Amino acid sequence: MDVTPLRVTATPAALDLISTLQSEYGPVLFHQSGGCCDGSSPMCYPVSDFMIGDSDVQLGEIGDAAFYMSRSQFDYWKHTQIIIDLVPGKGGMFSLENGRGVRFLTRSRIYSDEEYAQLAPV
């Protein structure tokens, strides 16, 4: 049985923190920063505090949190699976994990040709 690969996933540690953030802030979402201010970090925001733009695309969900990035950035990432991890450090200035001694980090892996052929369009 073929399973359609996910465009975005998260490690157990990241999922645990997402759950904690949701219990503290309510629904949250992620937006992959495009390089301004906080580099290229995955940023976590309360749903009510971030406006998704016309040029943003949703790649999937992690821990019931939608994950977005700009369409132009997705053109560079479309051959890779994004894996959100949690590592020691300082979170992005506006990201909800800031001040907790940990930060979300984007890792990735390139899809095989077979996996890429199975992906749903974005």
C-alpha positions as CSV (number, residue, x, y, z in Angstrom):
1,M,0.0,0.0,0.0
2,D,1.4,3.4,-1.1
3,V,1.3,6.1,1.5
4,T,1.4,9.7,0.2
5,P,4.4,11.4,1.8
6,L,3.9,14.4,3.9
7,R,5.3,17.8,2.9
8,V,5.9,18.8,6.5
9,T,6.4,16.7,9.7
10,A,7.7,17.3,13.2
11,T,9.8,15.5,15.7
12,P,8.2,14.3,19.0
13,A,10.0,17.0,20.9
14,A,8.6,19.7,18.6
15,L,5.1,18.2,18.8
16,D,5.2,18.3,22.6
17,L,6.1,22.0,22.6
18,I,3.4,22.7,20.0
19,S,0.9,21.0,22.3
20,T,2.1,23.1,25.3
21,L,1.9,26.3,23.2
22,Q,-1.7,25.4,22.1
23,S,-2.7,24.9,25.7
24,E,-1.3,28.3,26.6
25,Y,-2.3,30.4,23.5
26,G,-5.1,28.5,21.8
27,P,-4.8,27.6,18.1
28,V,-1.4,28.3,16.6
29,L,0.1,28.2,13.1
30,F,3.6,28.1,11.7
31,H,5.1,30.3,9.0
32,Q,8.5,29.5,7.5
33,S,10.4,32.7,7.7
34,G,12.0,33.7,4.4
35,G,15.2,35.2,5.8
36,C,14.3,38.5,7.3
37,C,14.9,39.4,11.0
38,D,15.1,35.9,12.4
39,G,16.8,34.2,9.5
40,S,15.0,31.3,8.0
41,S,13.3,30.0,11.1
42,P,10.0,28.3,11.5
43,M,7.9,30.9,13.4
44,C,5.0,29.9,15.6
45,Y,2.2,32.4,16.1
46,P,-1.3,32.4,17.6
47,V,-3.7,32.0,14.7
48,S,-5.3,35.4,15.6
49,D,-2.0,37.2,15.4
50,F,-0.8,36.3,11.9
51,M,-2.4,37.2,8.6
52,I,-1.8,34.6,5.9
53,G,-1.0,36.4,2.6
54,D,-2.2,35.7,-0.9
55,S,1.3,34.5,-1.7
56,D,1.5,32.0,1.1
57,V,0.8,28.3,0.7
58,Q,-0.2,25.7,3.3
59,L,2.1,22.7,3.2
60,G,0.3,20.7,5.8
61,E,-0.2,20.5,9.5
62,I,2.0,19.6,12.5
63,G,0.3,18.9,15.8
64,D,-3.0,20.4,14.5
65,A,-1.1,23.6,13.6
66,A,-1.2,24.7,9.9
67,F,2.3,25.2,8.3
68,Y,2.7,27.9,5.7
69,M,5.5,29.4,3.6
70,S,5.5,31.9,0.7
71,R,4.9,30.4,-2.7
72,S,8.3,31.8,-4.0
73,Q,10.1,30.1,-1.1
74,F,8.2,26.9,-1.7
75,D,9.6,26.8,-5.3
76,Y,13.0,26.2,-3.7
77,W,11.7,23.7,-1.1
78,K,9.3,21.7,-3.3
79,H,11.6,18.7,-3.6
80,T,12.2,18.4,0.1
81,Q,10.2,17.2,3.1
82,I,10.4,19.8,5.9
83,I,10.9,18.4,9.3
84,I,10.4,20.7,12.3
85,D,12.6,19.9,15.2
86,L,13.3,21.5,18.6
87,V,16.9,22.4,19.7
88,P,18.4,24.4,22.5
89,G,18.7,28.1,21.8
90,K,16.8,31.3,21.6
91,G,13.6,31.3,19.6
92,G,12.7,33.8,17.0
93,M,11.9,37.2,18.4
94,F,8.1,37.0,17.7
95,S,7.8,33.2,17.8
96,L,5.9,31.7,20.7
97,E,8.8,29.5,21.9
98,N,11.0,32.5,22.5
99,G,12.2,32.7,26.1
100,R,12.0,29.0,26.8
101,G,15.6,28.1,26.1
102,V,14.6,26.1,23.0
103,R,13.8,27.0,19.4
104,F,12.1,25.4,16.5
105,L,14.5,24.4,13.7
106,T,13.8,23.4,10.1
107,R,15.5,20.3,8.9
108,S,14.8,18.7,5.5
109,R,15.4,15.7,3.3
110,I,15.0,15.3,-0.4
111,Y,12.2,13.2,-1.7
112,S,12.9,10.1,-3.8
113,D,11.6,10.3,-7.3
114,E,8.9,7.9,-6.4
115,E,7.8,10.0,-3.4
116,Y,7.9,13.2,-5.3
117,A,5.6,11.7,-8.0
118,Q,3.0,10.8,-5.3
119,L,2.8,14.3,-3.7
120,A,-0.4,16.2,-4.0
121,P,-0.1,19.6,-5.7
122,V,0.2,22.7,-3.5
